[in-house]
Amino acid sequence: MKNYANKNLNPFFILISVLLIYGCVANKDTAVDRRFQNLTARYNYIYNSNVLLTEYNESLLQSYADNYEKTLPVYLDPEPQVNLVLTPGVANKQLDDVITKGQTVINDKSFSNYIDDAYMLLGKANYLKGNYFIASEYFDYTAKTYSSDLKTFIMAMNWKARSQMQLNNMGLADKILDTMLRASDELKKDLAEPLATAAQMRIYQKRNKEAILFLESAIALPAEKQQRIRWRFILAQLQEKEKNLQDAYANFTKVEKSNAPFEMYFHANLNRIKLRALLSGVKLNKEEQLLALLKDDKNFDYTDQIYYQVGELFSAEGNFVKAEENYHKSVAKSTRNQTQKALSYLRIADLNFKAFNNYIKAKLYYDSTVMILPKNFPDYDNIVKKADNLKYLTDRYTIIAKEDTAQAIAKLPAGEREAKVKAYLTPKVEVSNTGGVISNQYLNDPDFPNRSLNASNNTAGNTFYFNNNAAISNGFGDFKKRWGNRQLEDNWRQSTRSSAQETNQVLAGGNVATGITPANGETNQAAVDQTTLEKQFLDGLPTTPALLATSDQKIIDAYFEIASFYQQELNDKVEANKIYLELIKRYPDNNHLVAIYYSLHLNYKGVDEVKSDQYKQLVLTKFPESNFAKNILDPSYSAKQTEMENIAINNYNVTFDAYAKKDYPGVVKQADDNITAFPNNDLAPQYAYLKAIAVGRTAKVDALLTEFNLITTLYPNDKIITPLVRDHLKYIEANLEEFKQRPLALIDFDPNAPRFVSQATPIAVATKPLVTDNATVKTADPTTVSKPVEVKPADPTKPASIFSAAKSEEYYYVIDVADATLTLSSSRFGIGQFNRGNYPDNDLEHKLVELDNDQLIYITSFIDLEDAKIYESSITGQLKNIMKVPANLYKGFIISKENFEKLTDRSRINEYLEFLKDNYK
């Protein structure tokens, strides 16, 4: 039988097969080998890898969610994070295949001309997986190894810069781009992406005009079509920001007429309509334009954004009422786009804050904005700060409403009060969905702050702790074991209260702070039944002259602090004047009258000189001895006062040094001399205390009691010494027989002495000079109220902090004294006095750590952050009298034990203070 098989074998196919096998298995530096490696590397690996990358980018385009309220990113990349946490890249088959093919070319096709392409593929695949550091290393290697190939060098530098931007190394990325742009002058093509990357860096740097130039150049060069459409939209956004409305309109029109994705087309059309209205100068019918867009069924899901844009148009024209109306419509239509709803809330809040001066309503909408808005939204921290600041106002307006209501009910016949209280305390508003702002009918209700916003819902089977009676019972038992029976109130950890604390539970933040409840009227009395609540309210009605006077004082303080806040924090002098005048009208003889007259004098200055002079004369004639009058007559009075305060501090330190050396006669003499010379100085009670203790060390108990009683009589409102002395008097009274048997009332440094004496034992230390710098001491405005710490927006170039915001089991309150040469014994003594008088049962200790340039006094310890904040609010207002060093040299703050251990020098302290602003305030 004949064999025909060999006749069917084509010699050409045999040759090709042999060569292919040779090309696959051989790796020799020969001409033939290089040709076949180039052939297989290009078509088997490089081409297929680029196809995979194209498919990946197309799928990314379909899934990427753009936020059109911000300037779009040039590329479909995630936003760089301030505190980036490096994690392994997400597995993706397409990208993993690209990496495998690139590694194959490098390992098996080492004599081909596509090794640089392979490294670029490895870098791009790792970049798209989120492995930015690895990607940057690949691009860096490629740029250095193939620097002679200008196109490869520029592309590698371009991607390296993008990688560093994603790593938030903006400074390094900017230098890389600078090198790339200098080299690009010699390259005539393939420059679109590098120029677009440079534009993205300028956008991050808020250098929009330069970004516009780069984008215009990139769009003019050949590039992928969808990329150019995207860049043109970004160009239009930037031109609108820079008020180049004509060019922005032209570019939005080009995007609208292009093959853009529908969402981009929609927003381009929306912006185009808005800009056309602004450019025309003709009053266009916004409603008709709006309806024209709503008629298109494709726009149904964008109804909220249409109303929002119309609101923007009215806002730009100054028609704020119509603007707010459309923002409200946007909120009502926002069913899926939570970011859009948050932006509409934000616009309503800003209108009420800036245009309508309705700060209460603004606060509610800022709160709703913060609840919904993503935390990486630009200016998020400042929005939170506005909400926090405005809480200051809402709390005080709540006090006024509450006290006015209580006084009105108190005037009723006794038989009618109970029914009125019942109606007042019955919850009137029930909210099932707290995701948004409550209906306007309540926002405009003057009684709104007092109403219950969240009715309890005690459904069966609810596992929430406070709806579980068994859990509450166990928790209450555990609490009682540790703390005993404590009334539910501010500073509940303090078991013994001085009379000063009974009237002022919080020593800082204004008189109203003692009576503030949350702005929505809720308190922690959720477990108290309605009948008990009504009885408590009835019992607290101001039905006697004394109670009425207390209620009036709360209203007076609230009005005064509201007006001061308008004047100094919001810089709204017009509104401040209204409140001041309302306060004078209601309470013409209130205790803040001189400060009100002085503030009105300042507010009218330059606006209405007649009124300004009128209130100046009222200060000078009615209160000639006040600091305000002295400040008017002598503008340098405050500076002189500061100098005198520093002298007083120095004198006190000398007296305290005598006390530490047991020179008790010297203490008595110096205390008497200083009290006589400066009877109204804030340090007078502390001089009197040192004198009393010195008398107790040298005389019997009767003399000591005389001095203590004199302190309580002369300084009843002092917050540092008087509470401590009252505590001492109670102790002596309980142990009077023992004290009478002593030859000296206070046994000198005897461990068996009464607790208030042994705790006060000073430590003798060498006196250090008191350094004062009067030029740097800031003089306080007589009407200044405490200004909340400003929160700066997150800086994208700021490195990750070494400090942690994690919850701790132990917190400290720290006073940083920025001078290592000062003696702090007298200051520490003052802290001890404050702690023993105001927190007698908390076993607080204060310790000292000395650094190279700073001394840290830290009070330990507090079980949680809230505990530390309560202490901070109490001591802040008294630090001026506690610390015997110039006020410009010390600063107080809260810190966790873990973070405190990282404070090694002044730079670390400053770093922590910046961290504190962003995390705890």
Secondary structure, 3 states (H helix, E strand, C coil): CCCCCHHHCCHHHHHHHHHHHHHHHCCCCCHHHHHHHHHHHHHHHHHHHHHHHHHHHHHHHHHCCCCCCCCCCCCCCCCCCCCCCCCCCCCCHHHHHHHHHHHHHHHHCCCCCCHHHHHHHHHHHHHHHCCHHHHHHHHHHHHHHCCCCHHHHHHHHHHHHHHHHHCCCHHHHHHHHHHHHHHHCCCCCCCHHHHHHHHHHHHHCCCHHHHHHHHHHHHCCCCCHHHHHHHHHHHHHHHHHCCCHHHHHHHHHHHHCCCCCHHHHHHHHHHHHHHHHHHHCCCCCHHHHHHHHHCCHHHHHHHHHHHHHHHHHHHHHCCHHHHHHHHHHHHHHCCCCHHHHHHHHHHHHHHHHHHCCCHHHHHHHHHHHHHHCCCCCCCHHHHHHHHHHHHHHHHHHHHHHHHHHHHHHHCCCHHHHHHHHHHHHCCCCCCCCCCCCCCHHHHCCCCHHHCCCCCCCCCCCCCCHHHCHHHHHHHHHHHHHHHCCCCCCCCCCCCCCCHHHHHCCCCCCCHHHHHCCCCCCCCCCCCCCHHHHHHHHHHCCCCCHHHHHHHHHHHHHHHHHHHHHHHHCCCCHHHHHHHHHHHHHHCCCCCCHHHHHHHHHHHHCCCCHHHHHHHHHHHHHHCCCCHHHHHHHCCCHHHHHHHHHHHHHHHHHHHHHHHHCCCHHHHHHHHHHHHHHCCCCCCHHHHHHHHHHHHHHHCCHHHHHHHHHHHHHHCCCCCCHHHHHHHHHHHHHHCHHHHHHCCCCCCCCCCCCCHHHHCCCCCCCCCCCCCCCCCCCCCCCCCCCCCCCCCCCCCCCCCCCCCCCCCCCCEEEEEEECCCCCCCHHHHHHHHHHHHHHCCCCCCEEEEEECCCCEEEEEEEECCHHHHHHHHHHHHHHHHHHCCCCHHHEEEEEEEHHHHCCCCCHHHHHHHHHHHHHHCC
